[in-house]
């Protein structure tokens, strides 16, 4: 593990990025230098005094415990700095990181300090940058849920989000849990039940969900590809949107999950909508 602070090595930072670093430093400790140095030096000095004064004999067990703690604190600091470093390029010029709540910052870094996997750190960095760009975008609940996800959970959720369209928000469109187009993404009854159990989705395999009060025509988007849907009535139309809806936490995390489009799914979706009469065939 390198001792160089990755944030210092970035060079000159934009003003919003600098404000974010200062904000983090005020709440959880300095990022321009490893904040634990003073704490470790103080602990070592106290141990030396104890030994010199003969008040307590520092045992090998205690010494091993100290060096274990030293190693763990260094690893946590490295994780914190890596996540902050990865977030800084995503902080926009018009962002207002100074308005991010102190409690949010404290909770975020308390949860992310144990994250050492590079891909998971990237997710955490997107949350930090997103909150800096628009304070209030990510709730503490979303942060806490993210901290409970392992890498496989995150990958599965990302696959699910690739199977959704944006109405006014992202909606995963799962019409048949046994369809091959879903199974190839790892999405089926068991995995959807699991995602529901960890608070990312609502899953109703029997009844499903509807969108109500739709106008005669509405446009939905799949990764920038717009699709116009047409209904029978002039107003108050309803649409079958499948068996899954994102929870509020799921909606927040979907914005940073890094999902990618699947043209085969879009074709499947268009066929489903034609069968339901939402897309009129050309005559």
C-alpha positions in Angstrom: 0.0 0.0 0.0 1.5 3.3 -1.1 2.1 5.9 1.6 1.5 8.8 -0.9 -1.7 10.6 -0.5 -3.6 10.1 -3.8 -5.5 13.4 -3.4 -2.3 15.4 -3.1 -0.9 13.7 -6.2 -3.9 15.0 -8.3 -2.4 18.4 -8.5 -4.4 21.6 -8.7 -8.1 21.0 -8.0 -11.2 23.0 -9.1 -12.7 25.2 -6.6 -15.8 23.0 -5.9 -13.5 19.9 -5.6 -11.3 21.9 -3.1 -14.4 22.8 -1.1 -15.5 19.2 -1.0 -12.1 18.1 0.3 -12.2 20.9 3.0 -15.7 19.8 3.9 -14.7 16.2 4.3 -11.6 17.2 6.3 -13.6 19.3 8.7 -15.9 16.4 9.4 -13.8 13.2 9.3 -10.2 14.4 9.4 -7.6 15.8 7.0 -7.3 14.3 3.5 -4.3 16.3 2.5 -2.3 14.3 5.1 -3.2 10.9 6.7 -5.2 12.1 9.6 -4.3 9.2 11.8 -0.6 10.2 12.1 -1.2 12.3 15.2 -3.4 9.7 16.8 -0.8 7.0 16.1 2.1 9.1 17.4 0.2 9.9 20.5 -0.6 6.3 21.1 3.0 5.3 20.6 4.2 8.1 22.9 1.7 7.0 25.6 2.9 3.4 25.3 6.5 4.5 25.7 5.7 6.5 28.8 3.9 3.6 30.3 6.9 1.4 29.7 9.3 4.1 31.1 7.3 4.7 34.2 6.8 1.0 34.8 3.1 1.6 35.4 2.1 -1.2 33.1 4.2 -3.8 31.4 3.4 -3.7 27.7 3.0 -7.4 26.7 3.7 -9.0 23.4 -0.1 -9.4 23.0 -0.7 -5.7 23.5 2.1 -4.8 21.1 0.6 -7.1 18.4 -2.8 -5.5 19.1 -1.3 -2.1 18.6 0.3 -3.0 15.2 -2.8 -4.7 14.1 -4.7 -1.5 14.8 -2.1 0.5 13.0 -2.4 -1.6 9.9 -6.2 -1.5 10.0 -6.3 2.3 10.4 -3.9 2.7 7.5 -6.1 0.5 5.3 -9.2 2.4 6.2 -7.5 5.7 5.5 -6.4 4.4 2.1 -9.9 3.4 1.2 -11.3 6.8 2.2 -8.7 8.6 0.2 -9.2 6.4 -2.9 -13.0 7.0 -2.9 -12.5 10.7 -2.5 -9.9 10.8 -5.2 -12.2 9.0 -7.7 -15.1 11.3 -6.9 -13.3 14.6 -7.5 -13.2 14.5 -11.3 -17.0 14.0 -11.3 -17.6 17.2 -9.2 -19.2 19.8 -11.5 -18.1 23.4 -11.7 -21.6 24.6 -10.5 -21.8 22.1 -7.6 -22.3 23.3 -4.0 -20.5 20.7 -1.9 -20.4 23.2 1.0 -24.2 22.5 1.4 -23.7 18.7 2.0 -24.8 18.0 5.6 -22.0 17.2 8.1 -24.0 14.2 9.4 -24.2 12.9 5.8 -20.5 13.2 5.3 -19.7 11.5 8.6 -22.1 8.6 7.9 -20.8 8.2 4.4 -17.2 7.8 5.4 -18.0 5.7 8.4 -19.6 3.2 6.0 -17.1 3.4 3.1 -13.9 3.1 5.1 -14.1 -0.7 4.8 -14.6 -0.8 1.0 -11.3 -1.9 -0.6 -12.6 -3.4 -3.9 -11.9 -1.0 -6.8 -15.2 -1.5 -8.5 -17.2 -0.9 -5.3 -15.1 2.1 -4.5 -16.2 3.5 -7.9 -19.8 3.2 -6.9 -19.1 4.9 -3.6 -17.3 7.7 -5.4 -20.3 8.3 -7.7 -22.5 8.7 -4.7 -20.1 11.2 -3.1 -19.8 13.2 -6.3 -23.6 13.0 -6.9 -24.3 14.4 -3.4 -21.7 17.2 -3.9 -23.3 18.1 -7.3 -26.8 18.1 -5.9 -27.0 17.9 -2.1 -29.9 15.8 -0.9 -29.7 13.4 -3.9 -28.7 10.4 -1.8 -30.4 9.6 1.6 -28.5 8.1 4.5 -30.7 5.0 3.9 -29.3 4.7 0.4 -25.8 5.0 1.8 -26.5 2.4 4.5 -28.0 0.0 2.0 -25.0 0.4 -0.3 -22.7 -0.5 2.6 -24.6 -3.8 3.1 -24.3 -4.8 -0.6 -21.6 -7.2 -1.6 -20.1 -7.1 -5.1 -22.4 -9.7 -6.4 -25.5 -7.8 -5.1 -24.3 -4.7 -6.8 -23.6 -6.5 -10.1 -27.0 -8.1 -10.0 -28.7 -4.7 -9.4 -26.8 -3.2 -12.3 -28.0 -5.9 -14.6 -31.6 -5.3 -13.5 -31.3 -1.6 -14.2 -30.1 -2.3 -17.7 -33.6 -3.8 -18.2 -35.6 -0.7 -17.6 -36.9 2.4 -19.3 -37.3 6.0 -18.1 -40.8 7.3 -17.8 -40.5 10.1 -15.2 -38.0 7.8 -13.5 -36.4 4.4 -14.2 -38.7 1.4 -14.2 -37.3 -2.1 -14.6 -39.7 -3.9 -17.1 -39.8 -7.5 -16.1 -42.8 -9.2 -17.8 -41.8 -12.9 -17.6 -39.3 -14.1 -15.0 -38.6 -17.2 -17.1 -37.9 -15.4 -20.4 -34.4 -16.0 -21.8 -33.7 -12.3 -22.2 -33.9 -11.8 -18.5 -32.2 -15.1 -17.5 -29.1 -14.2 -19.5 -28.7 -11.2 -17.2 -29.1 -13.3 -14.1 -32.6 -12.0 -13.5 -35.1 -14.6 -12.4 -37.5 -15.3 -9.6 -34.9 -16.1 -7.0 -32.7 -13.1 -7.7 -35.6 -10.7 -7.8 -36.8 -12.1 -4.4 -33.3 -11.4 -3.1 -33.1 -7.9 -4.4 -36.5 -7.3 -2.8 -35.3 -8.7 0.5 -32.4 -6.2 0.7 -34.6 -3.2 0.0 -33.8 -2.3 -3.6 -37.1 -3.3 -5.3 -40.7 -4.2 -4.9 -41.4 -7.6 -6.5 -44.9 -8.9 -7.3 -44.8 -11.9 -9.4 -48.5 -12.6 -9.5 -50.2 -9.2 -9.7 -47.6 -7.0 -11.2 -47.7 -3.2 -11.4 -49.5 -0.6 -13.5 -48.9 3.0 -14.5 -52.2 4.9 -14.3 -53.7 8.1 -15.7 -51.6 8.1 -18.8 -52.6 10.4 -21.8 -53.3 9.2 -25.3 -49.6 9.2 -26.2 -46.5 9.0 -24.0 -42.8 8.8 -24.7 -40.4 6.5 -22.8 -36.7 6.3 -23.2 -34.2 3.4 -23.3 -30.7 4.8 -23.0 -31.5 7.8 -25.2 -33.7 5.8 -27.6 -37.2 7.3 -27.4 -40.3 5.1 -28.0 -43.7 6.6 -28.4 -46.6 4.6 -26.9 -50.2 5.1 -27.9 -53.3 4.0 -25.9 -56.9 3.6 -26.8 -58.4 6.3 -24.6 -57.9 10.0 -24.8 -57.1 10.1 -21.0 -56.9 7.9 -18.0 -55.1 5.1 -19.7 -53.2 2.3 -17.8 -50.1 0.4 -18.7 -48.7 -2.9 -17.6 -45.2 -2.3 -16.4 -44.4 -5.8 -15.2 -43.5 -7.3 -11.9 -40.9 -5.0 -10.5 -40.6 -1.4 -9.2 -37.6 0.2 -7.6 -37.9 1.4 -4.0 -36.8 4.9 -3.2 -33.4 3.6 -2.2 -33.3 1.6 -5.5 -34.1 4.7 -7.5 -31.3 6.6 -5.8 -28.7 3.9 -6.4 -29.9 3.2 -9.9 -28.5 6.6 -10.9 -24.9 5.6 -10.2 -24.9 1.8 -10.8 -23.3 2.1 -14.3 -25.8 -0.1 -16.2 -25.5 -0.4 -20.0 -28.1 -1.0 -22.7 -28.9 -4.3 -24.3 -30.3 -4.1 -27.9 -31.7 -7.6 -27.6 -33.8 -6.5 -24.6 -35.1 -3.4 -26.4 -36.2 -5.7 -29.3 -38.0 -8.0 -26.8 -39.6 -5.0 -25.1 -40.9 -3.6 -28.4 -42.4 -6.9 -29.2 -44.1 -7.1 -25.8 -45.5 -3.6 -26.3 -46.8 -4.4 -29.8 -48.6 -7.5 -28.4 -50.2 -5.3 -25.7 -51.3 -2.7 -28.3 -49.0 0.1 -26.9 -47.2 0.4 -30.2 -49.3 0.5 -33.3 -48.1 -1.6 -36.3 -47.5 0.3 -39.5 -50.1 -0.6 -42.2 
